[in-house]
Amino acid sequence: MNFHIPTAMQLTATMTLVMGLALAFAMTGYPRTLQHPIRLWVRGLLLLPFSFVLFALREQIPDWLSIVLGNTILVVAFAHIVQALRAFNRRSDTSIALVALVGVTIVGEILLTYVWPTLSGRIGLLSVVISTMLAIGVHAIYRKPEAATRPEHMVATMLLIGVAILIVRAIVTPDTHIAVLTMSTPMQGVVFTYASLMPVIATSGFLLMCGERLNKDLARLATLDPLTGIFNRRTMAELAQKAVAASKRHGRALSLLVLDIDNFKRINDQFGHESGDLALCRVVELVRTELRESDLFARIGGEEFAVILPDADETSATAMAERVRLRLCNAGFAISGWPIELQVSIGVGTLGPKISDLETLFRHTDRAMYAAKRAGRNRVVSVSQLARQVPAPAGDDDAP
């Protein structure tokens, strides 16, 4: 059966244009972190139809339109698709390399069209440039810390098939005898069949990639406090239970810090809740600088935080709590030019014979924190320092 290249190009252009417009319309429903790579992908899809239309009109329009401009648009379209993959996987920008490939295409197509006219040379040049871009896209998918997902494998497979087809197209001799690009040959049939299928399959895979990323982000957000970005109370309870079980199983120490910002209500009353939110984020930022990678940090109340310290006895946990307290005291913080003291009262508790479960550990450590407040705030009190059990106050002991 004769493969009519111009008809295939027109159908591919129409299908790609519809997909690009549909994706552009749906893009607004994605979060901002995904909108940038999707926008790049859409630009690539919307550029492809113009190059296919120019190819289909090869015998009806000047060469500078159908050859030079058509091939340049095609390369620019693939450059956007590659940049979309790199942006999706948060890879470094390769725009300089891609712009260089576009420049090589423009210069090469002009020379091989007007100075040394050769169709096989143009085919070889374009095949090398686009296969290089597709290889950069594959590199963006697999050169990352996380394992590639199935949709990423799907997109990478389509790109690798394109690399293989273009390399064969550049070196196999049957195409060297064709008079025009639109002449039907077996190799041309393979190339344009791939050109028709690639946008559909790759875009489907890219959308599945975005969907998986969205689901992962939503699952991650469900475990975090939306303001500060650290664990929320529910997640801390789950992780702390596992940490306590591991501590008992391996006979290792485990301690808990309960921190409460001193005079926080005063910040909200004097400067507003937005300023209070800034203070909370600043406290989290400063506390994190003193924690280890293995420590679990969570916001468990309005201005109350908890830190699980694996492999830390009471002495080392108290020392860390002091470092945290001093870090906050010495840090500069201001709201609208007004200096604000960031101080915390910290309770320290450790698993032991009398405190053998998470609930008891939290209860005793919370009492130690309230004891620190009653003793004048801005201090650290450990459970062992309490001469007797001090009942937690019924109200907020931190009110001004």
C-alpha positions as CSV (number, residue, x, y, z in Angstrom):
1,M,0.0,0.0,0.0
2,N,1.3,3.4,-1.0
3,F,2.0,5.7,2.1
4,H,1.0,9.2,1.1
5,I,3.4,11.4,3.1
6,P,1.6,14.8,2.7
7,T,-1.7,13.3,3.9
8,A,0.1,11.8,6.9
9,M,1.7,15.1,7.7
10,Q,-1.7,16.9,7.5
11,L,-3.4,14.4,9.8
12,T,-0.5,14.5,12.2
13,A,-0.6,18.3,12.3
14,T,-4.3,18.3,13.0
15,M,-4.1,15.7,15.7
16,T,-1.1,17.3,17.4
17,L,-2.8,20.7,17.3
18,V,-5.9,19.4,19.0
19,M,-3.9,17.6,21.7
20,G,-1.9,20.7,22.4
21,L,-5.0,22.9,22.7
22,A,-6.7,20.4,25.0
23,L,-3.7,20.2,27.2
24,A,-3.4,24.0,27.3
25,F,-7.0,24.1,28.5
26,A,-6.5,21.4,31.2
27,M,-3.2,22.9,32.4
28,T,-4.9,25.4,34.7
29,G,-6.2,22.6,36.9
30,Y,-2.7,21.5,37.9
31,P,-0.7,23.1,40.7
32,R,1.9,25.7,39.9
33,T,4.8,23.3,40.3
34,L,3.5,21.2,37.4
35,Q,2.2,24.1,35.3
36,H,5.7,25.1,34.1
37,P,6.7,21.7,32.6
38,I,3.2,21.3,31.2
39,R,3.4,24.8,29.6
40,L,6.7,23.8,27.9
41,W,5.2,20.5,26.7
42,V,2.2,22.4,25.3
43,R,4.4,24.9,23.4
44,G,6.2,21.9,21.8
45,L,3.0,20.3,20.8
46,L,1.6,23.6,19.3
47,L,4.8,24.2,17.3
48,L,4.9,20.7,15.7
49,P,1.8,21.2,13.5
50,F,3.3,24.2,11.8
51,S,6.4,22.2,10.8
52,F,4.3,19.4,9.5
53,V,2.1,21.7,7.4
54,L,5.2,23.3,5.9
55,F,6.6,19.9,5.1
56,A,3.3,18.9,3.4
57,L,3.5,22.0,1.3
58,R,7.1,21.3,0.2
59,E,6.4,21.6,-3.6
60,Q,4.0,24.5,-3.3
61,I,6.0,27.1,-1.2
62,P,9.6,28.4,-1.3
63,D,12.4,26.3,0.1
64,W,13.2,28.8,2.8
65,L,9.7,28.2,4.2
66,S,9.3,24.4,3.7
67,I,12.9,23.4,4.4
68,V,14.7,26.0,6.6
69,L,11.8,27.3,8.6
70,G,10.0,24.0,8.7
71,N,13.0,22.1,10.1
72,T,13.8,24.9,12.5
73,I,10.3,24.9,14.0
74,L,10.5,21.1,14.3
75,V,13.8,21.3,16.3
76,V,12.5,24.1,18.5
77,A,9.4,22.0,19.2
78,F,11.5,19.1,20.4
79,A,13.6,21.4,22.4
80,H,10.5,22.5,24.4
81,I,9.5,18.9,24.9
82,V,13.0,18.1,26.3
83,Q,13.0,21.1,28.5
84,A,9.6,20.0,29.8
85,L,11.0,16.7,30.9
86,R,14.0,18.4,32.6
87,A,11.8,20.9,34.4
88,F,9.4,18.1,35.5
89,N,12.3,16.2,37.1
90,R,13.9,19.4,38.4
91,R,17.0,18.9,36.4
92,S,19.4,21.8,35.5
93,D,18.5,24.0,32.6
94,T,20.0,22.9,29.2
95,S,18.7,25.8,27.2
96,I,22.2,26.8,26.0
97,A,22.8,23.3,24.6
98,L,19.4,23.2,23.0
99,V,19.7,26.7,21.5
100,A,23.1,25.6,20.1
101,L,21.4,22.6,18.4
102,V,18.7,25.0,17.0
103,G,21.5,27.2,15.7
104,V,23.3,24.3,14.0
105,T,20.0,23.3,12.4
106,I,19.4,26.8,10.9
107,V,23.0,27.2,9.6
108,G,23.1,23.6,8.3
109,E,19.8,23.7,6.5
110,I,20.7,27.0,4.8
111,L,24.1,25.6,3.6
112,L,22.6,22.2,2.5
113,T,19.7,23.9,0.7
114,Y,21.4,26.8,-1.1
115,V,25.2,26.3,-0.9
116,W,25.7,22.5,-1.2
117,P,22.1,21.3,-2.0
118,T,21.7,17.7,-0.8
119,L,18.5,16.1,0.5
120,S,20.5,13.2,2.1
121,G,22.6,15.8,3.9
122,R,19.6,17.6,5.3
123,I,18.0,14.3,6.4
124,G,21.3,13.3,8.1
125,L,21.7,16.7,9.9
126,L,18.1,16.8,11.1
127,S,18.2,13.1,12.2
128,V,21.4,13.7,14.3
129,V,20.0,16.9,15.9
130,I,16.6,15.5,16.9
131,S,18.1,12.2,18.1
132,T,20.5,14.1,20.3
133,M,17.6,16.1,21.8
134,L,15.6,12.9,22.4
135,A,18.7,11.4,24.1
136,I,18.8,14.5,26.4
137,G,15.2,13.8,27.3
138,V,15.9,10.2,28.2
139,H,18.8,11.4,30.3
140,A,16.5,13.8,32.1
141,I,14.1,10.9,33.0
142,Y,16.7,8.5,34.3
143,R,19.4,10.7,35.9
144,K,17.6,11.4,39.1
145,P,17.7,10.0,42.7
146,E,14.3,8.4,42.5
147,A,13.5,5.3,40.4
148,A,11.6,6.0,37.2
149,T,7.9,5.4,37.2
150,R,6.0,3.3,34.6
151,P,4.8,6.4,32.8
152,E,8.4,7.7,32.7
153,H,9.5,4.4,31.2
154,M,6.7,4.8,28.7
155,V,7.9,8.2,27.6
156,A,11.5,7.2,27.6
157,T,10.8,4.2,25.4
158,M,9.1,6.4,22.8
159,L,12.1,8.7,22.8
160,L,14.5,5.8,22.5
161,I,12.5,4.4,19.6
162,G,12.8,7.8,18.0
163,V,16.6,7.8,18.5
164,A,16.9,4.4,16.9
165,I,14.7,5.3,13.9
166,L,16.6,8.6,13.3
167,I,20.0,7.0,13.5
168,V,19.0,4.3,11.0
169,R,17.5,7.0,8.8
170,A,20.7,8.9,8.8
171,I,23.0,6.0,7.9
172,V,20.9,3.6,5.8
173,T,21.3,4.1,2.0
174,P,17.7,3.6,0.6
175,D,16.7,7.1,1.5
176,T,19.7,8.7,-0.4
177,H,18.0,8.2,-3.8
178,I,14.8,9.9,-3.1
179,A,14.2,13.1,-5.0
180,V,11.9,14.9,-2.5
181,L,11.1,14.5,1.2
182,T,7.5,13.6,0.4
183,M,8.4,10.6,-1.8
184,S,7.1,7.4,-0.2
185,T,9.7,4.8,0.7
186,P,9.7,2.2,3.5
187,M,12.0,4.3,5.6
188,Q,9.9,7.4,5.1
189,G,6.8,5.3,6.1
190,V,8.5,4.3,9.4
191,V,9.6,7.8,10.1
192,F,6.2,9.5,9.6
193,T,4.4,6.7,11.3
194,Y,6.5,7.4,14.3
195,A,6.0,11.1,13.9
196,S,2.2,10.5,14.0
197,L,2.3,8.2,17.0
198,M,5.0,9.9,19.1
199,P,3.0,13.0,20.1
200,V,0.0,10.9,21.2
201,I,1.8,8.3,23.1
202,A,4.4,10.5,24.7
203,T,1.8,13.1,25.7
204,S,-0.3,10.4,27.3
205,G,2.7,9.2,29.2
206,F,3.6,12.8,30.2
207,L,0.1,13.4,31.6
208,L,0.3,10.1,33.5
209,M,3.6,11.4,34.9
210,C,2.0,14.6,36.0
211,G,-0.9,12.6,37.6
212,E,1.5,10.4,39.6
213,R,3.4,13.5,40.7
214,L,0.2,15.2,41.8
215,N,-0.9,12.1,43.8
216,K,2.5,11.9,45.5
217,D,2.4,15.6,46.4
218,L,-1.1,15.3,47.8
219,A,0.0,12.3,49.9
220,R,3.0,14.2,51.1
221,L,1.0,17.3,52.0
222,A,-1.4,15.1,54.0
223,T,1.5,14.2,56.3
224,L,2.8,17.8,56.7
225,D,1.7,21.0,58.5
226,P,0.7,23.3,55.7
227,L,2.2,26.4,57.2
228,T,5.6,25.3,58.4
229,G,6.2,22.2,56.2
230,I,7.2,19.9,59.0
231,F,5.2,16.8,60.1
232,N,1.7,17.3,61.5
233,R,0.4,15.8,64.8
234,R,-1.1,12.7,63.2
235,T,2.1,11.8,61.2
236,M,4.2,12.5,64.3
237,A,2.1,10.0,66.3
238,E,2.6,7.3,63.6
239,L,6.3,7.9,63.2
240,A,6.9,8.2,66.9
241,Q,5.3,4.9,67.6
242,K,7.6,3.2,65.1
243,A,10.6,5.0,66.6
244,V,9.7,3.9,70.2
245,A,9.2,0.3,69.0
246,A,12.6,0.3,67.2
247,S,14.2,1.8,70.3
248,K,12.8,-1.0,72.5
249,R,13.6,-3.7,70.0
250,H,17.3,-2.7,69.7
251,G,17.8,-1.5,73.3
252,R,18.6,2.1,72.2
253,A,17.9,5.4,73.9
254,L,15.1,7.7,72.7
255,S,14.2,11.1,73.9
256,L,11.5,13.6,73.3
257,L,11.5,17.4,73.3
258,V,8.3,19.4,73.7
259,L,8.7,23.1,72.7
260,D,6.3,25.9,73.2
261,I,6.9,29.5,72.0
262,D,6.8,31.9,74.9
263,N,4.4,34.9,74.8
264,F,3.2,33.8,71.3
265,K,-0.3,35.2,72.0
266,R,1.2,38.6,72.5
267,I,2.7,38.5,69.0
268,N,-0.7,37.7,67.5
269,D,-2.5,40.3,69.5
270,Q,0.0,43.1,68.8
271,F,1.0,42.4,65.2
272,G,-1.7,40.1,63.8
273,H,-1.9,36.5,62.9
274,E,0.1,36.9,59.7
275,S,3.0,38.0,61.8
276,G,2.4,35.1,64.1
277,D,2.7,32.8,61.1
278,L,6.0,34.4,60.1
279,A,7.3,33.8,63.7
280,L,6.2,30.2,63.6
281,C,8.1,29.6,60.3
282,R,11.2,31.4,61.6
283,V,11.2,29.2,64.8
284,V,10.9,26.1,62.6
285,E,13.8,27.3,60.4
286,L,16.0,27.9,63.4
287,V,15.2,24.7,65.2
288,R,15.9,22.7,62.1
289,T,19.5,23.9,62.0
290,E,20.2,22.2,65.3
291,L,18.5,18.8,64.5
292,R,20.0,15.7,63.0
293,E,18.8,14.1,59.8
294,S,17.3,11.2,61.8
295,D,15.3,13.5,64.2
296,L,11.5,13.8,63.8
297,F,10.2,17.3,64.0
298,A,6.5,18.1,64.1
299,R,4.0,20.9,64.9
300,I,1.5,19.3,67.4
301,G,-0.5,22.4,68.3
302,G,-0.8,26.1,67.6
303,E,2.7,27.2,68.8
304,E,3.7,23.8,70.3
305,F,6.2,21.5,68.7
306,A,7.7,18.1,69.3
307,V,11.0,16.5,68.4
308,I,11.7,12.8,68.6
309,L,15.5,12.1,69.1
310,P,16.5,8.5,68.3
311,D,19.7,7.3,70.0
312,A,19.7,10.2,72.4
313,D,19.7,9.8,76.2
314,E,18.5,12.6,78.6
315,T,21.9,14.2,78.8
316,S,22.4,14.6,75.1
317,A,18.7,15.5,74.6
318,T,19.0,18.3,77.2
319,A,22.2,19.6,75.6
320,M,20.4,19.7,72.2
321,A,17.4,21.5,73.8
322,E,19.8,24.1,75.3
323,R,21.4,24.7,71.9
324,V,17.9,25.1,70.4
325,R,16.9,27.6,73.1
326,L,20.1,29.6,72.7
327,R,19.8,29.6,68.9
328,L,16.3,31.2,69.1
329,C,17.4,33.7,71.8
330,N,20.3,34.9,69.7
331,A,18.5,35.0,66.4
332,G,17.3,38.3,65.0
333,F,13.7,38.6,64.1
334,A,11.6,41.7,63.5
335,I,8.1,42.5,62.3
336,S,7.6,45.7,60.5
337,G,10.9,46.9,61.9
338,W,10.0,46.0,65.5
339,P,12.4,43.5,67.1
340,I,10.7,40.4,68.5
341,E,12.2,38.0,71.0
342,L,11.8,34.4,70.0
343,Q,12.0,32.3,73.1
344,V,10.8,28.8,74.0
345,S,10.1,26.7,77.0
346,I,11.3,23.1,76.4
347,G,10.5,19.9,78.2
348,V,12.8,16.9,77.9
349,G,11.8,13.3,78.4
350,T,13.5,9.9,77.8
351,L,12.3,6.4,77.6
352,G,13.2,4.3,80.7
353,P,11.8,1.9,83.3
354,K,9.1,4.4,84.5
355,I,8.4,5.8,81.0
356,S,8.0,2.8,78.7
357,D,5.5,3.9,76.1
358,L,4.9,6.9,73.9
359,E,1.8,8.2,75.6
360,T,3.5,8.3,79.0
361,L,6.6,9.9,77.4
362,F,4.5,12.7,75.9
363,R,2.5,13.3,79.1
364,H,5.6,13.6,81.3
365,T,7.6,15.7,78.8
366,D,4.6,18.0,78.4
367,R,4.5,18.5,82.2
368,A,8.3,19.3,82.2
369,M,7.6,21.9,79.5
370,Y,4.9,23.6,81.6
371,A,7.2,23.5,84.6
372,A,9.7,25.4,82.5
373,K,7.1,28.0,81.8
374,R,6.1,28.4,85.5
375,A,9.8,28.7,86.4
376,G,10.1,31.8,84.2
377,R,9.9,30.7,80.6
378,N,12.9,30.6,78.2
379,R,14.4,27.5,79.8
380,V,14.8,23.8,79.6
381,V,13.4,21.4,82.2
382,S,13.8,17.6,82.0
383,V,11.5,15.0,83.5
384,S,14.1,13.9,85.9
385,Q,14.4,17.4,87.3
386,L,10.8,17.4,88.5
387,A,10.8,16.7,92.2
388,R,7.2,15.6,92.0
389,Q,4.5,15.2,89.4
390,V,3.2,18.6,88.4
391,P,-0.3,18.6,87.0
392,A,-0.7,20.4,83.7
393,P,-2.7,23.6,84.0
394,A,-6.2,23.6,82.7
395,G,-5.8,26.8,80.7
396,D,-3.0,28.3,78.6
397,D,-0.2,29.1,81.0
398,D,1.5,31.2,78.3
399,A,-1.1,34.0,78.3
400,P,0.3,37.4,78.8
